[in-house]
């Protein structure tokens, strides 16, 4: 089993920044797995925000490219999502995800609200 716990969400004004964290624990050699960030706005599907591979290759959705940055600290089994220049349309629950073997693991999510 793998446990993922997100933190760092909150209320921020447009143009502001937040850094989300996702701590992994359990049966995972964290450093060898890609880590993904998703988000889901009310009434919408869950969409991929971006990911980082074990080798540090990153890819982002076009809607966040240039504003969001994913990083990882393998010593802490933690992946981060730095979000800058936030917009109201970034409001969503943000989820951490990884796939280990046949398992598809998700955290419970952290709410990000961008509003003045």
N, C-alpha and C positions, 0 to 999 in steps of 0.2 A: 504494500500500500504506500501511496505517496500523498502527503498532505501539503497543500498550498494555502498560504494565508496572505492576503493582500492588506495593505494599510496605506495611509497617506491621503486618502480622499478628503473632500470637504467642499466648502463654498468659497469661490474665488470670483473676483470681478473680471470682466472681459479685459484681455491684455495681460492678465496675471499669469503666474506660474504655479505648478504643483509638481511634486515628485512622489510617485507611487512606488511602493516596494512590494515584492512578493517573496516570501521566505518559504523554502522547500524543506521538507523533512520526510523521514521514512525510508522506504526501500528505493533509494535513488542515488546513483552516482552523478551528482548534479552536473559536474563539469562536462559530461559527454552527451548531454541532451540539449536539443534546441528548446528554447522557452518562448512562449507566445503571449501576446497581450491582445485581448478582445474587448469590445465594448458593446453595450446594448442600451439604446435609448427606449423610453416608454413606447410601447406599441410597435417597436421595430425589431428586426432580426438582430442576432448577435453577429457583429462584423469583426474581422481581423483588423487590428490596429497596426501590428507589426510583429517581427520576431527577431531573435538573435540565435545564431547557430552555436554549436560547441566551439567552433573556430572563430567566433566573433563576427561572422558575416551578418549584416542587418538588412532588413527590408521593411518598407513602410507602405501603408495605404497612401494613395495620392492625396487624400484629404488632410493628412497630418505631416506629410513629408516637408522637412525644413523647419518644423515647429517642435516635433517630438523626437526624443532620442532614447533608445533602449540600450542599457548596459547591464553587465553582470559582474558579480563578485563571487567567484567560485569558492573562495575560502569561507565565505559566509552563507553559501547556498542561497544566494539572493539575486533576483533580477529587478531592475529598476526601469521606470518609465518617467523620464523627465519631460514635462509638458510645459511649453512656453507659448506666449502669444495666444492664450486660450480664448476661444470664441463660445458664444452661447450654444452653438450646435455641437460642441464637444461634451455637452451635458449628457451623462450616461452612467451606468454602472460598469466599472472596468474590472475585467477578469483576467487572471493569470491561468495559463494552460500549458501542459506538457504531455507528451505521449511517450510512455515507457513500456516497451514490449507491446502487449495487446491492450494495455490500459490507457485510457484517455482521462487525464486528471484535471480538475478545475478547482479553483478557490471559490469562496462564497461571494467574492466581489467587493468593491469599495465604490461608494457613490461619489461622483464628481459633478458639482453643479456650478455652472458659469453664469453668473447673473449680477446685474448691478442693483 
